[in-house]
């Protein structure tokens, strides 16, 4: 049976700078990745935190970037 590829979730509070992007790419090698950008929501809009909680429990590794 083929091995399942590990999944990594990146939660971003602000847009990543060049160093953060490089670190995210390096950490993500060999993983199936998803970014959850909290900073993309307009003022007064709320991210779907229920979805975020589900993703956190669904992914093998979670990294937060402030």
PDB file of N, CA, C and O in Angstrom, chain B, residues numbered from 101:
ATOM      1  N   UNK B 101       0.842  -1.175   0.000  1.00  0.00           N
ATOM      2  CA  UNK B 101       0.000   0.000   0.000  1.00  0.00           C
ATOM      3  C   UNK B 101       0.891   1.243   0.000  1.00  0.00           C
ATOM      4  O   UNK B 101       1.826   1.322   0.796  1.00  0.00           O
ATOM      5  N   UNK B 102       0.618   2.219  -0.881  1.00  0.00           N
ATOM      6  CA  UNK B 102       1.456   3.420  -0.912  1.00  0.00           C
ATOM      7  C   UNK B 102       1.293   4.253   0.353  1.00  0.00           C
ATOM      8  O   UNK B 102       0.220   4.314   0.953  1.00  0.00           O
ATOM      9  N   UNK B 103       2.390   4.891   0.735  1.00  0.00           N
ATOM     10  CA  UNK B 103       2.379   5.730   1.918  1.00  0.00           C
ATOM     11  C   UNK B 103       1.574   7.005   1.662  1.00  0.00           C
ATOM     12  O   UNK B 103       1.661   7.603   0.590  1.00  0.00           O
ATOM     13  N   UNK B 104       0.798   7.405   2.654  1.00  0.00           N
ATOM     14  CA  UNK B 104       0.043   8.645   2.555  1.00  0.00           C
ATOM     15  C   UNK B 104       0.989   9.822   2.757  1.00  0.00           C
ATOM     16  O   UNK B 104       1.795   9.832   3.687  1.00  0.00           O
ATOM     17  N   UNK B 105       0.883  10.807   1.882  1.00  0.00           N
ATOM     18  CA  UNK B 105       1.723  11.992   2.000  1.00  0.00           C
ATOM     19  C   UNK B 105       1.246  12.826   3.187  1.00  0.00           C
ATOM     20  O   UNK B 105       0.052  13.097   3.316  1.00  0.00           O
ATOM     21  N   UNK B 106       2.167  13.228   4.046  1.00  0.00           N
ATOM     22  CA  UNK B 106       1.811  14.034   5.209  1.00  0.00           C
ATOM     23  C   UNK B 106       1.301  15.403   4.773  1.00  0.00           C
ATOM     24  O   UNK B 106       1.675  15.924   3.722  1.00  0.00           O
ATOM     25  N   UNK B 107       0.427  15.975   5.621  1.00  0.00           N
ATOM     26  CA  UNK B 107      -0.170  17.263   5.311  1.00  0.00           C
ATOM     27  C   UNK B 107       0.291  18.309   6.331  1.00  0.00           C
ATOM     28  O   UNK B 107       0.360  18.045   7.531  1.00  0.00           O
ATOM     29  N   UNK B 108       0.609  19.517   5.810  1.00  0.00           N
ATOM     30  CA  UNK B 108       1.063  20.615   6.657  1.00  0.00           C
ATOM     31  C   UNK B 108       0.173  21.835   6.401  1.00  0.00           C
ATOM     32  O   UNK B 108      -0.070  22.213   5.256  1.00  0.00           O
ATOM     33  N   UNK B 109      -0.301  22.435   7.481  1.00  0.00           N
ATOM     34  CA  UNK B 109      -1.138  23.623   7.420  1.00  0.00           C
ATOM     35  C   UNK B 109      -0.333  24.817   7.898  1.00  0.00           C
ATOM     36  O   UNK B 109       0.304  24.764   8.950  1.00  0.00           O
ATOM     37  N   UNK B 110      -0.362  25.902   7.120  1.00  0.00           N
ATOM     38  CA  UNK B 110       0.280  27.162   7.500  1.00  0.00           C
ATOM     39  C   UNK B 110      -0.831  28.174   7.774  1.00  0.00           C
ATOM     40  O   UNK B 110      -1.626  28.485   6.886  1.00  0.00           O
ATOM     41  N   UNK B 111      -0.885  28.686   9.001  1.00  0.00           N
ATOM     42  CA  UNK B 111      -1.860  29.711   9.371  1.00  0.00           C
ATOM     43  C   UNK B 111      -1.106  31.040   9.399  1.00  0.00           C
ATOM     44  O   UNK B 111      -0.147  31.210  10.153  1.00  0.00           O
ATOM     45  N   UNK B 112      -1.554  31.975   8.567  1.00  0.00           N
ATOM     46  CA  UNK B 112      -0.855  33.253   8.408  1.00  0.00           C
ATOM     47  C   UNK B 112      -1.683  34.401   8.969  1.00  0.00           C
ATOM     48  O   UNK B 112      -2.803  34.641   8.519  1.00  0.00           O
ATOM     49  N   UNK B 113      -1.129  35.118   9.960  1.00  0.00           N
ATOM     50  CA  UNK B 113      -1.833  36.268  10.526  1.00  0.00           C
ATOM     51  C   UNK B 113      -1.574  37.532   9.707  1.00  0.00           C
ATOM     52  O   UNK B 113      -2.408  38.437   9.686  1.00  0.00           O
ATOM     53  N   UNK B 114      -0.433  37.596   9.039  1.00  0.00           N
ATOM     54  CA  UNK B 114      -0.086  38.741   8.212  1.00  0.00           C
ATOM     55  C   UNK B 114       0.599  38.229   6.941  1.00  0.00           C
ATOM     56  O   UNK B 114       1.049  37.084   6.899  1.00  0.00           O
ATOM     57  N   UNK B 115       0.680  39.069   5.909  1.00  0.00           N
ATOM     58  CA  UNK B 115       1.348  38.620   4.684  1.00  0.00           C
ATOM     59  C   UNK B 115       2.803  38.241   4.981  1.00  0.00           C
ATOM     60  O   UNK B 115       3.504  38.981   5.671  1.00  0.00           O
ATOM     61  N   UNK B 116       3.256  37.106   4.472  1.00  0.00           N
ATOM     62  CA  UNK B 116       4.632  36.681   4.758  1.00  0.00           C
ATOM     63  C   UNK B 116       5.647  37.539   4.006  1.00  0.00           C
ATOM     64  O   UNK B 116       5.418  37.952   2.869  1.00  0.00           O
ATOM     65  N   UNK B 117       6.777  37.795   4.673  1.00  0.00           N
ATOM     66  CA  UNK B 117       7.870  38.485   3.991  1.00  0.00           C
ATOM     67  C   UNK B 117       8.714  37.429   3.267  1.00  0.00           C
ATOM     68  O   UNK B 117       8.397  36.240   3.308  1.00  0.00           O
ATOM     69  N   UNK B 118       9.777  37.865   2.612  1.00  0.00           N
ATOM     70  CA  UNK B 118      10.599  36.935   1.832  1.00  0.00           C
ATOM     71  C   UNK B 118      11.196  35.825   2.689  1.00  0.00           C
ATOM     72  O   UNK B 118      11.229  34.671   2.261  1.00  0.00           O
ATOM     73  N   UNK B 119      11.668  36.153   3.894  1.00  0.00           N
ATOM     74  CA  UNK B 119      12.274  35.142   4.758  1.00  0.00           C
ATOM     75  C   UNK B 119      11.238  34.104   5.184  1.00  0.00           C
ATOM     76  O   UNK B 119      11.518  32.905   5.184  1.00  0.00           O
ATOM     77  N   UNK B 120      10.042  34.567   5.545  1.00  0.00           N
ATOM     78  CA  UNK B 120       8.990  33.633   5.950  1.00  0.00           C
ATOM     79  C   UNK B 120       8.593  32.725   4.783  1.00  0.00           C
ATOM     80  O   UNK B 120       8.386  31.526   4.970  1.00  0.00           O
ATOM     81  N   UNK B 121       8.487  33.295   3.586  1.00  0.00           N
ATOM     82  CA  UNK B 121       8.149  32.474   2.417  1.00  0.00           C
ATOM     83  C   UNK B 121       9.204  31.402   2.181  1.00  0.00           C
ATOM     84  O   UNK B 121       8.873  30.256   1.876  1.00  0.00           O
ATOM     85  N   UNK B 122      10.467  31.771   2.321  1.00  0.00           N
ATOM     86  CA  UNK B 122      11.556  30.807   2.152  1.00  0.00           C
ATOM     87  C   UNK B 122      11.473  29.709   3.207  1.00  0.00           C
ATOM     88  O   UNK B 122      11.626  28.530   2.890  1.00  0.00           O
ATOM     89  N   UNK B 123      11.232  30.091   4.462  1.00  0.00           N
ATOM     90  CA  UNK B 123      11.101  29.097   5.536  1.00  0.00           C
ATOM     91  C   UNK B 123       9.902  28.184   5.300  1.00  0.00           C
ATOM     92  O   UNK B 123       9.991  26.975   5.513  1.00  0.00           O
ATOM     93  N   UNK B 124       8.779  28.759   4.860  1.00  0.00           N
ATOM     94  CA  UNK B 124       7.591  27.936   4.596  1.00  0.00           C
ATOM     95  C   UNK B 124       7.867  26.938   3.481  1.00  0.00           C
ATOM     96  O   UNK B 124       7.492  25.770   3.587  1.00  0.00           O
ATOM     97  N   UNK B 125       8.518  27.387   2.415  1.00  0.00           N
ATOM     98  CA  UNK B 125       8.831  26.481   1.316  1.00  0.00           C
ATOM     99  C   UNK B 125       9.773  25.368   1.764  1.00  0.00           C
ATOM    100  O   UNK B 125       9.595  24.210   1.385  1.00  0.00           O
ATOM    101  N   UNK B 126      10.765  25.715   2.562  1.00  0.00           N
ATOM    102  CA  UNK B 126      11.728  24.719   3.044  1.00  0.00           C
ATOM    103  C   UNK B 126      11.052  23.702   3.961  1.00  0.00           C
ATOM    104  O   UNK B 126      11.270  22.498   3.829  1.00  0.00           O
ATOM    105  N   UNK B 127      10.233  24.190   4.890  1.00  0.00           N
ATOM    106  CA  UNK B 127       9.531  23.283   5.806  1.00  0.00           C
ATOM    107  C   UNK B 127       8.527  22.393   5.083  1.00  0.00           C
ATOM    108  O   UNK B 127       8.236  21.285   5.533  1.00  0.00           O
ATOM    109  N   UNK B 128       7.999  22.879   3.965  1.00  0.00           N
ATOM    110  CA  UNK B 128       6.923  22.186   3.249  1.00  0.00           C
ATOM    111  C   UNK B 128       7.400  21.093   2.305  1.00  0.00           C
ATOM    112  O   UNK B 128       6.580  20.356   1.757  1.00  0.00           O
ATOM    113  N   UNK B 129       8.704  20.973   2.106  1.00  0.00           N
ATOM    114  CA  UNK B 129       9.211  19.970   1.173  1.00  0.00           C
ATOM    115  C   UNK B 129       8.735  18.571   1.583  1.00  0.00           C
ATOM    116  O   UNK B 129       8.934  18.147   2.721  1.00  0.00           O
ATOM    117  N   UNK B 130       8.115  17.878   0.659  1.00  0.00           N
ATOM    118  CA  UNK B 130       7.643  16.522   0.915  1.00  0.00           C
ATOM    119  C   UNK B 130       6.251  16.456   1.517  1.00  0.00           C
ATOM    120  O   UNK B 130       5.738  15.362   1.752  1.00  0.00           O
ATOM    121  N   UNK B 131       5.632  17.595   1.772  1.00  0.00           N
ATOM    122  CA  UNK B 131       4.299  17.649   2.363  1.00  0.00           C
ATOM    123  C   UNK B 131       3.279  18.147   1.340  1.00  0.00           C
ATOM    124  O   UNK B 131       3.618  18.847   0.386  1.00  0.00           O
ATOM    125  N   UNK B 132       2.057  17.776   1.560  1.00  0.00           N
ATOM    126  CA  UNK B 132       0.929  18.384   0.869  1.00  0.00           C
ATOM    127  C   UNK B 132       0.507  19.547   1.762  1.00  0.00           C
ATOM    128  O   UNK B 132       0.156  19.328   2.922  1.00  0.00           O
ATOM    129  N   UNK B 133       0.533  20.787   1.246  1.00  0.00           N
ATOM    130  CA  UNK B 133       0.359  21.964   2.105  1.00  0.00           C
ATOM    131  C   UNK B 133      -0.861  22.789   1.747  1.00  0.00           C
ATOM    132  O   UNK B 133      -1.350  22.780   0.618  1.00  0.00           O
ATOM    133  N   UNK B 134      -1.330  23.500   2.758  1.00  0.00           N
ATOM    134  CA  UNK B 134      -2.424  24.445   2.601  1.00  0.00           C
ATOM    135  C   UNK B 134      -2.102  25.658   3.456  1.00  0.00           C
ATOM    136  O   UNK B 134      -1.615  25.527   4.579  1.00  0.00           O
ATOM    137  N   UNK B 135      -2.378  26.849   2.913  1.00  0.00           N
ATOM    138  CA  UNK B 135      -2.235  28.083   3.679  1.00  0.00           C
ATOM    139  C   UNK B 135      -3.615  28.601   4.037  1.00  0.00           C
ATOM    140  O   UNK B 135      -4.526  28.588   3.209  1.00  0.00           O
ATOM    141  N   UNK B 136      -3.766  29.060   5.276  1.00  0.00           N
ATOM    142  CA  UNK B 136      -5.006  29.663   5.749  1.00  0.00           C
ATOM    143  C   UNK B 136      -4.674  31.101   6.130  1.00  0.00           C
ATOM    144  O   UNK B 136      -4.264  31.364   7.260  1.00  0.00           O
ATOM    145  N   UNK B 137      -4.852  32.052   5.174  1.00  0.00           N
ATOM    146  CA  UNK B 137      -4.456  33.445   5.427  1.00  0.00           C
ATOM    147  C   UNK B 137      -5.524  34.231   6.188  1.00  0.00           C
ATOM    148  O   UNK B 137      -6.520  34.655   5.602  1.00  0.00           O
ATOM    149  N   UNK B 138      -5.320  34.424   7.470  1.00  0.00           N
ATOM    150  CA  UNK B 138      -6.265  35.181   8.286  1.00  0.00           C
ATOM    151  C   UNK B 138      -6.283  36.661   7.902  1.00  0.00           C
ATOM    152  O   UNK B 138      -7.279  37.344   8.142  1.00  0.00           O
ATOM    153  N   UNK B 139      -5.210  37.161   7.317  1.00  0.00           N
ATOM    154  CA  UNK B 139      -5.087  38.582   7.006  1.00  0.00           C
ATOM    155  C   UNK B 139      -5.910  39.008   5.786  1.00  0.00           C
ATOM    156  O   UNK B 139      -6.060  40.208   5.553  1.00  0.00           O
ATOM    157  N   UNK B 140      -6.435  38.088   5.017  1.00  0.00           N
ATOM    158  CA  UNK B 140      -7.158  38.433   3.796  1.00  0.00           C
ATOM    159  C   UNK B 140      -8.604  38.853   4.034  1.00  0.00           C
ATOM    160  O   UNK B 140      -9.300  39.213   3.084  1.00  0.00           O
ATOM    161  N   UNK B 141      -9.064  38.817   5.263  1.00  0.00           N
ATOM    162  CA  UNK B 141     -10.442  39.168   5.547  1.00  0.00           C
ATOM    163  C   UNK B 141     -10.563  40.659   5.801  1.00  0.00           C
ATOM    164  O   UNK B 141      -9.729  41.253   6.485  1.00  0.00           O
ATOM    165  N   UNK B 142     -11.607  41.258   5.247  1.00  0.00           N
ATOM    166  CA  UNK B 142     -11.852  42.689   5.410  1.00  0.00           C
ATOM    167  C   UNK B 142     -12.308  42.972   6.839  1.00  0.00           C
ATOM    168  O   UNK B 142     -12.784  42.081   7.543  1.00  0.00           O
ATOM    169  N   UNK B 143     -12.157  44.209   7.246  1.00  0.00           N
ATOM    170  CA  UNK B 143     -12.589  44.590   8.588  1.00  0.00           C
ATOM    171  C   UNK B 143     -14.087  44.319   8.738  1.00  0.00           C
ATOM    172  O   UNK B 143     -14.881  44.662   7.861  1.00  0.00           O
ATOM    173  N   UNK B 144     -14.451  43.716   9.833  1.00  0.00           N
ATOM    174  CA  UNK B 144     -15.840  43.356  10.066  1.00  0.00           C
ATOM    175  C   UNK B 144     -16.171  41.952   9.572  1.00  0.00           C
ATOM    176  O   UNK B 144     -17.184  41.380   9.973  1.00  0.00           O
ATOM    177  N   UNK B 145     -15.334  41.394   8.714  1.00  0.00           N
ATOM    178  CA  UNK B 145     -15.508  40.017   8.231  1.00  0.00           C
ATOM    179  C   UNK B 145     -14.762  39.090   9.164  1.00  0.00           C
ATOM    180  O   UNK B 145     -13.715  39.449   9.702  1.00  0.00           O
ATOM    181  N   UNK B 146     -15.288  37.918   9.354  1.00  0.00           N
ATOM    182  CA  UNK B 146     -14.647  36.931  10.222  1.00  0.00           C
ATOM    183  C   UNK B 146     -14.249  35.707   9.414  1.00  0.00           C
ATOM    184  O   UNK B 146     -15.023  35.240   8.579  1.00  0.00           O
ATOM    185  N   UNK B 147     -13.051  35.182   9.651  1.00  0.00           N
ATOM    186  CA  UNK B 147     -12.701  33.902   9.026  1.00  0.00           C
ATOM    187  C   UNK B 147     -13.609  32.802   9.572  1.00  0.00           C
ATOM    188  O   UNK B 147     -14.208  32.953  10.637  1.00  0.00           O
ATOM    189  N   UNK B 148     -13.701  31.724   8.857  1.00  0.00           N
ATOM    190  CA  UNK B 148     -14.508  30.583   9.302  1.00  0.00           C
ATOM    191  C   UNK B 148     -13.660  29.781  10.299  1.00  0.00           C
ATOM    192  O   UNK B 148     -12.921  28.873   9.919  1.00  0.00           O
ATOM    193  N   UNK B 149     -13.787  30.139  11.577  1.00  0.00           N
ATOM    194  CA  UNK B 149     -12.968  29.494  12.606  1.00  0.00           C
ATOM    195  C   UNK B 149     -13.351  28.030  12.810  1.00  0.00           C
ATOM    196  O   UNK B 149     -12.508  27.220  13.199  1.00  0.00           O
ATOM    197  N   UNK B 150     -14.598  27.685  12.556  1.00  0.00           N
ATOM    198  CA  UNK B 150     -14.988  26.273  12.640  1.00  0.00           C
ATOM    199  C   UNK B 150     -14.228  25.460  11.600  1.00  0.00           C
ATOM    200  O   UNK B 150     -13.765  24.355  11.883  1.00  0.00           O
ATOM    201  N   UNK B 151     -14.102  26.013  10.393  1.00  0.00           N
ATOM    202  CA  UNK B 151     -13.330  25.332   9.347  1.00  0.00           C
ATOM    203  C   UNK B 151     -11.865  25.231   9.751  1.00  0.00           C
ATOM    204  O   UNK B 151     -11.232  24.194   9.555  1.00  0.00           O
ATOM    205  N   UNK B 152     -11.326  26.313  10.317  1.00  0.00           N
ATOM    206  CA  UNK B 152      -9.927  26.307  10.741  1.00  0.00           C
ATOM    207  C   UNK B 152      -9.674  25.235  11.794  1.00  0.00           C
ATOM    208  O   UNK B 152      -8.667  24.529  11.724  1.00  0.00           O
ATOM    209  N   UNK B 153     -10.556  25.104  12.753  1.00  0.00           N
ATOM    210  CA  UNK B 153     -10.405  24.072  13.792  1.00  0.00           C
ATOM    211  C   UNK B 153     -10.424  22.682  13.160  1.00  0.00           C
ATOM    212  O   UNK B 153      -9.621  21.820  13.518  1.00  0.00           O
ATOM    213  N   UNK B 154     -11.344  22.470  12.221  1.00  0.00           N
ATOM    214  CA  UNK B 154     -11.389  21.175  11.529  1.00  0.00           C
ATOM    215  C   UNK B 154     -10.084  20.904  10.789  1.00  0.00           C
ATOM    216  O   UNK B 154      -9.573  19.785  10.813  1.00  0.00           O
ATOM    217  N   UNK B 155      -9.544  21.931  10.130  1.00  0.00           N
ATOM    218  CA  UNK B 155      -8.282  21.766   9.396  1.00  0.00           C
ATOM    219  C   UNK B 155      -7.135  21.434  10.347  1.00  0.00           C
ATOM    220  O   UNK B 155      -6.305  20.577  10.045  1.00  0.00           O
ATOM    221  N   UNK B 156      -7.089  22.106  11.485  1.00  0.00           N
ATOM    222  CA  UNK B 156      -6.012  21.856  12.458  1.00  0.00           C
ATOM    223  C   UNK B 156      -6.000  20.388  12.873  1.00  0.00           C
ATOM    224  O   UNK B 156      -4.935  19.779  12.975  1.00  0.00           O
ATOM    225  N   UNK B 157      -7.182  19.819  13.113  1.00  0.00           N
ATOM    226  CA  UNK B 157      -7.237  18.419  13.524  1.00  0.00           C
ATOM    227  C   UNK B 157      -7.036  17.456  12.359  1.00  0.00           C
ATOM    228  O   UNK B 157      -6.675  16.298  12.571  1.00  0.00           O
ATOM    229  N   UNK B 158      -7.266  17.922  11.126  1.00  0.00           N
ATOM    230  CA  UNK B 158      -7.120  17.073   9.945  1.00  0.00           C
ATOM    231  C   UNK B 158      -5.673  16.987   9.456  1.00  0.00           C
ATOM    232  O   UNK B 158      -5.290  15.992   8.842  1.00  0.00           O
ATOM    233  N   UNK B 159      -4.868  18.015   9.720  1.00  0.00           N
ATOM    234  CA  UNK B 159      -3.497  18.064   9.213  1.00  0.00           C
ATOM    235  C   UNK B 159      -2.527  17.444  10.207  1.00  0.00           C
ATOM    236  O   UNK B 159      -2.754  17.460  11.417  1.00  0.00           O
ATOM    237  N   UNK B 160      -1.436  16.897   9.668  1.00  0.00           N
ATOM    238  CA  UNK B 160      -0.424  16.257  10.503  1.00  0.00           C
ATOM    239  C   UNK B 160       0.417  17.279  11.263  1.00  0.00           C
ATOM    240  O   UNK B 160       0.790  17.059  12.415  1.00  0.00           O
ATOM    241  N   UNK B 161       0.710  18.398  10.604  1.00  0.00           N
ATOM    242  CA  UNK B 161       1.527  19.448  11.222  1.00  0.00           C
ATOM    243  C   UNK B 161       0.894  20.794  10.941  1.00  0.00           C
ATOM    244  O   UNK B 161       0.342  21.024   9.865  1.00  0.00           O
ATOM    245  N   UNK B 162       0.980  21.696  11.938  1.00  0.00           N
ATOM    246  CA  UNK B 162       0.413  23.028  11.816  1.00  0.00           C
ATOM    247  C   UNK B 162       1.475  24.039  12.224  1.00  0.00           C
ATOM    248  O   UNK B 162       2.089  23.913  13.283  1.00  0.00           O
ATOM    249  N   UNK B 163       1.688  25.043  11.379  1.00  0.00           N
ATOM    250  CA  UNK B 163       2.623  26.116  11.669  1.00  0.00           C
ATOM    251  C   UNK B 163       1.861  27.437  11.630  1.00  0.00           C
ATOM    252  O   UNK B 163       1.039  27.669  10.744  1.00  0.00           O
ATOM    253  N   UNK B 164       2.146  28.296  12.605  1.00  0.00           N
ATOM    254  CA  UNK B 164       1.526  29.615  12.622  1.00  0.00           C
ATOM    255  C   UNK B 164       2.589  30.662  12.344  1.00  0.00           C
ATOM    256  O   UNK B 164       3.720  30.562  12.821  1.00  0.00           O
ATOM    257  N   UNK B 165       2.217  31.658  11.573  1.00  0.00           N
ATOM    258  CA  UNK B 165       3.126  32.719  11.171  1.00  0.00           C
ATOM    259  C   UNK B 165       2.494  34.050  11.540  1.00  0.00           C
ATOM    260  O   UNK B 165       1.396  34.370  11.083  1.00  0.00           O
ATOM    261  N   UNK B 166       3.178  34.817  12.359  1.00  0.00           N
ATOM    262  CA  UNK B 166       2.652  36.101  12.782  1.00  0.00           C
ATOM    263  C   UNK B 166       3.489  37.134  12.128  1.00  0.00           C
ATOM    264  O   UNK B 166       3.258  38.328  12.319  1.00  0.00           O
TER     265      UNK B 166
END
